[in-house]
Every structure is written in C-alpha cells, then in structure tokens.
Amino acid sequence: MGNSFVRLWRCCLILALATSAAHAATNEIILPPAVPDPLEPFNRTMWAVNRGIVMHAVKPTGKVYRFVVRPPIRRGIGNIGRNILYPQRAFNHLLQARWAGAGWETERFLCNSVIGLGGFFDVASKWKIPKSDADFGQTFGSWGWHPDFFLMIPFLGPSNDRDAVGLAASSLADPLTYFTPWAYIPYFIDYNDLTDSVEDYARFMQSEMDPYALTQYAWTFARENRVANFQVSGQIDQPSLETLQYVYFTYDDPEFPAHAQTASALIPTTHRRLKYTYWLQPGRAPVVYIVPGLGSHRLAESSIALAELAFKNGFSAVSISSPFNSEFMENASTAISPGYVPVDGEDLRRALTSVDRSLQAVYPGRLGLRALMGYSMGAYEALYVAATQSNRVDSVYFDRYVAINTPVQLIYSGQKLDDFYRAPLAWPAATRTAEIENTFLKVAALSQMTLRPSLQLPFDSVESRFLIGLTFRFTLRDIIYDSQRRNNQGVLRHAFHPFDRRALYDEIMHYSYIDYFNKFVVPAYRNRGIDLTDPKILQAAGDLRTYAGGLKNNHQVRLVGTDDDFLLSDGDLTWLRKTFPTNQITLFPRGGHLGNLANPSVQRAVLGAMEEMRPVPQTKKVLNGPQKSSGTAPPSLP
C-alpha cells in the first residue's frame, strides 16, 4: 500500500471514530448512524477468514510476486485492468445520468487503448483527463436503495446488501465472465493490485486493536453517494487544524516496512513474551528504541516513519507497542488498568531491558549507543524512564532520551481531550446533526483525494477539535475494552462477547478520560494496596514536575515540541523552558500536537537531538550499559 492508500485509511479512521460514537452520543448530540450490523458474529468470523488469507497466502506470495514483477509492470497490469472495466463504468454513469463522467471515461478509454497500448500506459492521466468511477452499487444508491446491513464477504472484504447485489450485477455484466479461461483475468489483476497494498493491509490488521470495527464504520460513509459542502463557515482553530496534518507524516520508501524483522522477548514479571519490530544496520551502529503515542502499536505508521528517519541516517531502530496498547497490556503490563505512571513506567523499563538483552543475545556486538525516543504519551513515558534512570543498575542504559511533543500534566491533557469531544455543543441544536453529518462527508471525500501538506484541511474549529477528541475517545474505548476483557472490575454492565461487541462498545463510549481514571484506575490500585483516592496523588504521579529533579540531573534529555500544542497549558510551556536549557529543548512556533512531523526542519531537529551518537572510529572504544561489577553508567555524551 502506498502513501495515498495510507492517507486514505487515516482519513477513514478519523471518520470511523466519529461514526462509532453515534450510538454513544448524549441527547444533545445526535450523530448520523452507521449502517446496521445485525450480522456482526458472522461478519467477524468472515473477517478472521479474510485476515488469514491476507496474512498467510497473499502476503508471502505477494512478496515474491513484487520481487519478480517490477513496479512499472505491476502498474501497467493495473492500468489494463481498469481499462478493461470501462464498459461497466460508462454504463453505470449513463444509468445515473452522470453524462460528464461517462464522457471522461470514454475519452480515457480511447486514449489509453490506442496510444497507451491497450491501457498499459495511463496516457489519459498525463493529459489530465479526470477519472470518474462508477459501479452498480452506486447506481442502486442513486436510485434510492439505502443499505440495510453491513456484510463481510469471504475473499472480497467489506460490503453491504446493496453493494453485494451490485457486485453480482457487475460480474454478470462482465463479458469475460462467460469465456474461459478469460474469466480468470480479473482475478489475476485483482491479485496484482493487492500485492502492492497487502503489506499495509497486514499492518493495519495487526496494529489496530479492533480493525473490524474501524473498517465497518469507515465503509459506511465511504460508500455514501452524497456531496459534502466544503465551505468553512466558522472560525479556524490553528493548533487543532495543524494537528490533523499529522496524516502527512509517513515513510518515504514503500518497501521499508517489509524490511523489518519481528521477534519477541520474555518479560520476567508476566512470564509472557512481548513482540518487537526492528531494523538493524549491517554492522555495529547506534540504536533508537521507539515508544509510540497513547494506545499505538509498534507497527503504527508514525513509528515506522520515525524508524525510517533514523535508519536512513545510520541508526538501527527498534519499535515496541505503547503501554496502553493491547499487545503491551496483555504481555508486559502488571497493571489491570494502565494510567498510574510509576507502574506503567517501570513496566516499560523492564520491557525495554528484555528487548535489549534479547537483541544482544542474537546480534552480539551490533548494538552501539542507545537512544530512547517517544512521541506524545510515549514521550512522557520516555521522560519518566530518564528521570528515574540513575538508580537503575539492572536495566538497559540509554545514552540519549528524545521526547517529541510530550504532555506535561496527564490529567489536564485528558480534560482537554474530553472538551474536544464535546466541541459540537457549540453548534445550535437545530443544525448540529446536519453539521456533524457534513463533517463526516468531508472526511469521506478527502479519503478519495491525493493529499499534500500544502493543502489546508477544510475544517473549522469545532470540526477539527471534534475529530481529534473522537480519535482519542476511540483509543480510550479500546483501552477500557481490552483491560476489562482480561480483568473485569465489574464496572461495565454489558457482558463480553468477542463476536458481538456493539452494545458493550456503546456503553464504553460514555466514559470520559476523567471517568477512566476515577472508575477504573483508582479502584484497580486500591485492590493492589495503593490508595489513589485523593485526586492530588494521581495528578502528581502524572505531572512531569514531580520528576523535575531527575530530569534536571539527566543531561541526555532532549525535547522537541511546539508552542501551540493544545495538550500544554501556558504554565506547562513556561515550566519546560525553565527546566531545560536551550541546548536540550527545541520548540517550534506552530504544529499543534505532532502536526508538523512531516516538516523537514522538525525532522532535522529530531535527528539533531541524537547527533552526538553517530558512530565513532573503531580505534575508540565505546562502552554501553552499566558496568556489572560496579553498577556505574558509561561516560556521558557531550
């Protein structure tokens, strides 16, 4: 899957978060409903079947296919496949009275067939003749057929009752269907196209805690045949709008993720194995351990993009999942409900130590100086490790800590995200539902476009804050579901049914971040003998000021952030500037929360934070890790 597909999925995921909240909305916010899913048990079973096909058949064979059939040939085959389906598109345009679309497709077909050697070369796109897709599902929709239920089709993926009938009609209308062996050509072309996206499909299935739910919601609006109003009538909130530009941060080489290796390390406190993904340089090199944001997986796109940035500049890279991700919670966390930093931070330290020792055992002498890099919540956790590093002689020693857009007060950040979730209350009640629906339609339309950083996303302040709040609320839903699935604290009323989650998901969506701390985290630690009833205790544990002494004494800490990060108060920014000298902190004036990571100057700042870790000549001996005999740390970097 290329960058355009990644951006499409990101937009769809934002949309998915919004539609998923529809059932959990208060009486004041009525959201457009998703397509019903009464067949959820069947659909989830088919999802598992399709996942198995992708992971165990298409992915391994696709790797071989991509090696043998080079990209220009694969693109040409895909172009031929689209050209062959011209009659179906033209016919459906006519059925929908979309005369311009029919004309464009006819013009494209003639150009590509004659000049493009049967469609192998897409001459029409070079001549800027627009593409205009149309199918029987869209035609049925334009005639008034609204889908009644979602449907996961074996081998083919997400659909609904209307589109499934449209798919059957397309097959019947395809002349190749009736001529063997020509009937198998469309299947070969589909496989050819899928091989270029299968790696990202696989990562999507692995990295999301519930990819089925995201797909089901995204498909609902992606198949809507309505036009969004892109006019921005309200005021712009620059920090939240810039934050949405986070979608532009991706890896450059589409093959880079496939070069990764995955292994697992035994975690001594849980006696389970935690997976990690790594890219090693061919010889000894400094290594960067990457901790992603809240709830994110080691294969999250931002983690891979940071790994590529480091790898291209001479570093080895290792990525693990967030302590709030299901993979980490199930295998490395000692907490029932993560959220108390002293425990989460120690769990992370033990996991990193186990991963480092696992790598050293397999690749002796290959790991040079170590850096711990985290972004968003991962940055906060990296700073906790940095602040408490001095008295840990039995854990991996890091020579540099790089924190990107760290929050300072977790309770404050949670309240801010809850406020963003409630942003639509600023709209008049009479028009609120229509405004929300138009926001979703804009996201669906953007998912079909080629997005560039120069494009300002068409959202006003309410829309941009709302989409961010929903994104993080959906992350919270997955955290609560996974933690309670494993250790049910008796807070949730609905039972756990892995193949029928809608009612339970709807209930969980009512919980805010503050609710999570009060109703899940505090009771979990009370049973553990740690009293967090006093709000000041939990607030202090989640405030970087509490660890200021250790942070000041650790001169290997580097911070990269923005002045307009909405997760930081004015007091937080003042504290950061007073705590860290100018050579340890870089704050850009704009970017929101992680929204400027695609900016080359920001990437240079991230790399500059590790500049002193560049490989040294072999005549110099570099020590890494505390000395076993004395427990002292190696010499500090400049």
Secondary structure, DSSP 8 states (H G I E B T S, - for coil): --HHHHHHHHHHHHHHHHHHGGGG--TT---------TTHHHHHHHHHHHHHHIIIIIHHHHHHHHHHS-HHHHHHHHHHHHHHTHHHHHHHHHHTT-HHHHHHHHHHHHHHHHTTTTTTS-HHHHTT-------HHHHHHHTT----SEEEETTTEEEEHHHHHHHHHHHHH-GGGGSTTGGGHHHHHHHHHHHTTHHHHHHHHHHSS-HHHHHHHHHHHHT----------S---HHHHHHHGGGG---S-TTTGGG-EEEEEEETTTTEEEEEEEE--SSSEEEEEEE-STT--TT-HHHHHHHHHHHHTT-EEEE---TTSHHHHHHT---SS---HHHHHHHHHHHHHHHHHHHHHHSTT-EEEEEEEEETHHHHHHHHHHHT-TT-SSS---SEEEEES--SBHHHHHHHHHHHHTGGGGS-TTTHHHHHHHHHHHHHHHTTS---TTS-----HHHHHHHHHHHHHHHHHHHHHHHHHHS--S---S---TT--HHHHHHHTT--HHHHIIIIIHHHHHTTT----SHHHHHHHTBGGGGHHHHHH-TTEEEEEETT-TTS-HHHHHHHHHHS-TTTEEEES--TTTTTTTSHHHHHHHHHTTGGGS---TTS----S--TTT--------
